[in-house]
Amino acid sequence: MTAKDPFHLAFPVHSLLEARRFYVGMLGCVEGRSSDEWIDFNFYGHQVVAHLVKGYSAVSDANSVDGDDVPVRHFGVVLSMEDWSELSDKLKQSEVEFLVEPHLRFKGLAGEQATMFVRDFSGNALEFKAFKDLSKLFDQ
């Protein structure tokens, strides 16, 4: 898991144990530094940090995108189609509930992409997507 220009994202969780179970156990992220209040994860080459907030509960509005109710507040990563398919299969076999089931969005258009949304165990929404042609990432 590497990225040319990795981003850093900090986000709240209600339990560090549950964060480890989701990000390491379900997504396969590698854990980095940690304390009693936060954990660094290698999220596909990017640094994401789960910060403990007692009583945290994610609430998010949604917008319609190609017929799906997409949580407004979310983060994620663009994967290769092969990695996306493998993760999709793994998540389907797990206890994760999909907010948006794995499928193709914008079929036949420049931005055609595979997408799926899940929530971590603290309720944070994550999107995983893939393009047949990554050069189309920003095409209209």
C-alpha positions as CSV (number, residue, x, y, z in Angstrom):
1,M,0.0,0.0,0.0
2,T,1.8,3.1,-1.2
3,A,0.8,6.5,-2.6
4,K,2.8,9.1,-4.5
5,D,1.5,12.0,-2.5
6,P,-0.2,10.5,0.6
7,F,-2.9,12.5,2.3
8,H,-3.5,12.7,6.1
9,L,-7.0,12.5,7.5
10,A,-8.0,12.5,11.2
11,F,-11.5,11.3,12.2
12,P,-13.4,10.5,15.3
13,V,-14.2,7.0,16.6
14,H,-16.1,5.8,19.7
15,S,-13.7,2.9,20.3
16,L,-10.1,2.3,19.4
17,L,-10.6,-1.5,19.8
18,E,-13.5,-1.3,17.2
19,A,-11.4,0.9,15.0
20,R,-8.6,-1.7,15.0
21,R,-11.1,-4.4,14.3
22,F,-12.5,-2.6,11.2
23,Y,-9.4,-0.9,9.7
24,V,-6.9,-3.8,10.4
25,G,-9.2,-6.8,10.6
26,M,-11.6,-6.0,7.8
27,L,-9.8,-3.6,5.5
28,G,-6.3,-5.0,6.0
29,C,-4.7,-1.7,6.9
30,V,-1.4,-1.7,8.8
31,E,-1.4,-0.1,12.2
32,G,1.3,2.6,12.8
33,R,1.9,4.7,15.9
34,S,-0.8,4.8,18.6
35,S,-1.6,6.0,22.1
36,D,-4.5,5.6,24.4
37,E,-6.4,8.3,22.4
38,W,-5.5,7.7,18.8
39,I,-4.2,5.2,16.2
40,D,-2.4,5.8,12.8
41,F,-3.4,3.5,10.0
42,N,-1.8,2.9,6.6
43,F,-5.0,3.4,4.5
44,Y,-3.9,2.3,1.0
45,G,-0.7,4.4,1.4
46,H,-2.3,7.3,3.1
47,Q,-2.2,8.2,6.8
48,V,-5.5,8.2,8.5
49,V,-5.8,8.7,12.3
50,A,-8.7,7.4,14.4
51,H,-9.1,9.7,17.4
52,L,-11.1,8.5,20.4
53,V,-14.1,10.7,21.2
54,K,-16.2,9.1,24.0
55,G,-19.8,9.0,23.0
56,Y,-19.1,9.7,19.3
57,S,-21.9,8.8,16.9
58,A,-21.6,9.8,13.2
59,V,-24.6,11.4,11.7
60,S,-24.6,12.4,8.0
61,D,-26.9,13.9,5.5
62,A,-27.1,12.3,2.1
63,N,-27.3,13.5,-1.5
64,S,-28.5,11.6,-4.5
65,V,-25.7,10.5,-6.9
66,D,-26.8,8.5,-9.9
67,G,-29.8,7.1,-7.9
68,D,-27.8,6.3,-4.7
69,D,-28.2,8.1,-1.3
70,V,-24.5,9.0,-0.8
71,P,-23.5,10.2,2.7
72,V,-22.3,13.8,2.4
73,R,-19.5,13.3,5.0
74,H,-17.3,10.4,3.9
75,F,-13.8,9.5,2.8
76,G,-12.4,6.7,0.8
77,V,-9.9,5.7,-1.8
78,V,-9.8,4.9,-5.5
79,L,-8.5,1.3,-6.0
80,S,-7.6,-0.8,-9.1
81,M,-10.6,-2.7,-10.4
82,E,-9.0,-6.0,-9.2
83,D,-8.4,-4.6,-5.7
84,W,-11.9,-3.2,-5.6
85,S,-13.4,-6.5,-6.6
86,E,-11.4,-8.4,-3.9
87,L,-12.4,-5.9,-1.2
88,S,-16.0,-6.1,-2.3
89,D,-16.0,-9.9,-2.0
90,K,-14.3,-9.7,1.4
91,L,-16.8,-7.1,2.7
92,K,-19.8,-9.1,1.4
93,Q,-18.6,-12.1,3.4
94,S,-18.1,-10.0,6.6
95,E,-20.6,-8.4,9.0
96,V,-20.3,-5.0,7.4
97,E,-23.5,-3.4,6.3
98,F,-23.4,-1.6,2.9
99,L,-24.8,1.9,2.7
100,V,-24.5,1.5,-1.1
101,E,-24.1,-2.0,-2.4
102,P,-21.2,-2.6,-4.8
103,H,-22.2,-1.7,-8.3
104,L,-21.3,0.3,-11.4
105,R,-22.2,4.0,-11.4
106,F,-22.5,6.3,-14.5
107,K,-22.6,3.3,-16.8
108,G,-21.5,4.2,-20.3
109,L,-20.3,7.7,-19.4
110,A,-16.8,9.1,-19.0
111,G,-17.0,8.8,-15.3
112,E,-18.1,5.1,-15.2
113,Q,-16.9,3.6,-11.9
114,A,-17.4,0.8,-9.5
115,T,-18.4,2.0,-6.1
116,M,-19.5,0.9,-2.7
117,F,-20.1,2.6,0.6
118,V,-19.8,1.1,4.1
119,R,-19.7,2.5,7.7
120,D,-16.9,1.7,10.1
121,F,-18.0,0.5,13.6
122,S,-18.2,4.2,14.8
123,G,-20.6,5.1,11.9
124,N,-18.1,6.9,9.7
125,A,-18.9,6.5,6.0
126,L,-16.3,5.2,3.6
127,E,-16.4,4.9,-0.2
128,F,-14.3,2.6,-2.3
129,K,-14.3,3.1,-6.0
130,A,-12.5,1.9,-9.1
131,F,-12.3,3.0,-12.7
132,K,-11.7,0.8,-15.8
133,D,-9.6,3.7,-17.0
134,L,-8.0,5.7,-14.1
135,S,-7.2,8.5,-16.6
136,K,-11.0,9.2,-16.6
137,L,-11.0,10.0,-12.8
138,F,-11.8,13.7,-13.4
139,D,-13.5,13.6,-16.8
140,Q,-17.0,15.2,-17.0
